[in-house]
Amino acid sequence: MTRASLSMKPSSFKTNLTLRSLSTRATTYKLNNGISIPALGFGTFQDPDSQEETVSRALQKGMRLIDTARVYDVESQVGKGIKKSGIPREEIFLGTKLWCNDYHPEDVERALDDSLRDLDTPYVDLLLMHYPCTFKRGPERFPRDAEGRMIAGETSYVDTWKAMEKLVKTGKVKSIGVSNFSKGEIETLIKESSTVPAVHQMEVHPYLQQKSFNAWLKAQGIHVVQFSPLGNMNDFYRQTGWSKQVSHMMRVIDQPILKEIGEKYGKSPVQVVLAWGINNGRSVIPKSVVDWQIEENLEADFRLEEGDMERIATLDAKARFNDPSLDYEWRLYSDLEGIEGTVRGKTH
Ligand SMILES: NC(=O)c1ccc[n+]([C@@H]2O[C@H](COP(=O)([O-])OP(=O)(O)OC[C@H]3O[C@@H](n4cnc5c(N)ncnc54)[C@H](OP(=O)(O)O)[C@@H]3O)[C@@H](O)[C@H]2O)c1
């Protein structure tokens, strides 16, 4: 029996069992290169044994944006899920991410080819640099020295970016972008290359709203895709030491404000949280391997009134859950909000 069939759905929320209901939108945005990206997407981090089946079912239910990454080790399951779904490849926006041991400019195209082979597709719609930090090139994804410390690579994220720019010309990649970059790191890329990233995938949810950074990205024409859109819903954040000081906060979706707002629209707190991201002009990529949750998430694209958006804005706690700075030996997000929880010495 799968986890999907074991998980119980709370009885108080109704979801449409097949397709999006009439009141639910299917928002898309235009990236800075003219390509469309859906507002609502599907994450694939973790649960590798379920991904083939859940990707297939999520596509059949109406998801059209799939987010994956080389380091998740699920690309072949994702590729099989896409085939199994029967949905034509050109109707799907598929994104993957390069991992940090493949950032040397001479490794970038080969790394993409590995992803394309496993995804069983001739192209991806989006290729992201997963983090700005570069690790030693070679087969080790987390190359460490005898003392267990990460070994840095010899090239920079700017070199990697320039190699990614060339890939767009091959047709194997439609758009390129970054993930987990600071403002300063993106400014460096813009200054030193001829391509403004199409996307920044970063942690955003009601506890980490990053209003000024989001406004700046918008002004640059960089579309934001929110990862961990449900905040500290993923147990991973309670298990790692990445965010010890904040990971045990009340779950975002248990905030009473969200329940109250949801009742007005006949929606669950999860749907309100996802709608908040979409109403801010961003994409959201919740991950789920549970059928009713995927259906619930698909019904999360609806209009929230301004007053409700303002109430959700009060939940901002500058609480960042995804901060592997100490592990990766790279001060991530250095000029952004939400780094107080992981200052050296406090969390590891
Ligand atoms: N770029 C990056 O560095 C980065 C970092 C983190 C994540 N990501 C991407 O973002 C995706 C999502 O992030 P995430 O997995 O950390 O967090 P998330 O999507 O915010 O939360 C996932 C958790 O929420 C549960 N969930 C999903 N929908 C639900 C619903 N309707 N009701 C109740 N629970 C629900 C899931 O349960 P089940 O698992 O039991 O279904 C899972 O435990 C990842 O899969 C990945 O693709 C990218």
The ligand as a Gaussian input file, in Angstrom:
#p B3LYP/6-31G(d) Opt

LIG

0 1
 N       15.863000      25.181000      -4.981000
 C       15.983000      24.615000      -3.802000
 O       17.041000      24.679000      -3.152000
 C       14.810000      23.883000      -3.220000
 C       14.766000      23.622000      -1.839000
 C       13.652000      22.963000      -1.324000
 C       12.621000      22.574000      -2.164000
 N       12.696000      22.815000      -3.517000
 C       11.601000      22.426000      -4.440000
 O       10.371000      22.868000      -3.886000
 C        9.488000      21.749000      -3.715000
 C        8.592000      21.965000      -2.513000
 O        9.341000      22.230000      -1.353000
 P        9.248000      21.348000      -0.025000
 O        8.971000      19.941000      -0.362000
 O       10.440000      21.665000       0.781000
 O        8.039000      22.009000       0.777000
 P        6.461000      22.132000       0.617000
 O        6.030000      21.778000      -0.739000
 O        6.178000      23.489000       1.132000
 O        5.956000      21.079000       1.682000
 C        5.960000      19.719000       1.420000
 C        5.234000      19.020000       2.561000
 O        3.886000      19.481000       2.598000
 C        2.990000      18.386000       2.514000
 N        1.838000      18.824000       1.712000
 C        1.802000      19.176000       0.396000
 N        0.576000      19.533000       0.029000
 C       -0.201000      19.401000       1.136000
 C       -1.581000      19.602000       1.395000
 N       -2.392000      20.028000       0.440000
 N       -2.032000      19.353000       2.656000
 C       -1.224000      18.926000       3.633000
 N        0.107000      18.719000       3.446000
 C        0.602000      18.951000       2.205000
 C        3.789000      17.269000       1.876000
 O        3.260000      16.029000       2.296000
 P        3.575000      14.623000       1.568000
 O        5.016000      14.627000       1.249000
 O        3.202000      13.600000       2.581000
 O        2.721000      14.534000       0.367000
 C        5.179000      17.527000       2.403000
 O        5.323000      16.977000       3.700000
 C       10.445000      20.556000      -3.591000
 O        9.823000      19.333000      -3.838000
 C       11.475000      20.916000      -4.629000
 O       11.015000      20.598000      -5.924000
 C       13.769000      23.489000      -4.044000

